[in-house]
């Protein structure tokens, strides 16, 4: 009998993870949120950097064909950097697991430069917290809403964001949340799981597919 692992991502985003899993582990992949673009002026404000905290931010920003010059590009982690690379070279890549460290490394890298932050209207603004207010330009480019959906019972649940955690628990009435085995993509997602009553959670060493798959195997076997 196969073990079932839920991942709050689209199936196409989970193929690389599945490749590192044994045949007795099946992925149930489904994003529990949907995003809607927010129109913005294509003549973006003057800035030296453009920093993205998610692939959704990248797509919603570039889909509206903003007029950009020679700004440098920053990414919260490698997955976001790969999405940016479809449009522009990437000049800074942080660690999506340790956002606090990334925030301060980014602050050191840019000095007094101004930074545009295209992102979600619901953003927690972790990177911005390490910068003086005069260097920050926030630009909401999309909004997030929860999907009403049904997820089958699984052996492990992998969550890619706090909003996916909230959607999961609003859609599924769980009396024994503390018994669930969960994996969180970063500290913010882990904190949301704890708020929901989950006590058994792990964070992968990185968000590379091999590392995520390794954490899934360890969580199942451990």
Secondary structure by P-SEA (a helix, b strand, c coil): cbbbbbbcccccccaaaaaacccccccbbbbcbbbbbbbcccccccccbbbbccaaaaaaaaaacccccbbbbbbccaaaaaaaaaccccccccccccaaaaaaaaaaacccbbbbbbcccccccccccccccccbbbbbcbbbbbbbcccccccbbbbccaaaaaaaaaacccccccccccccccaaaaaaaaaacccbbbbcccccaaaaaaaaaaaaac
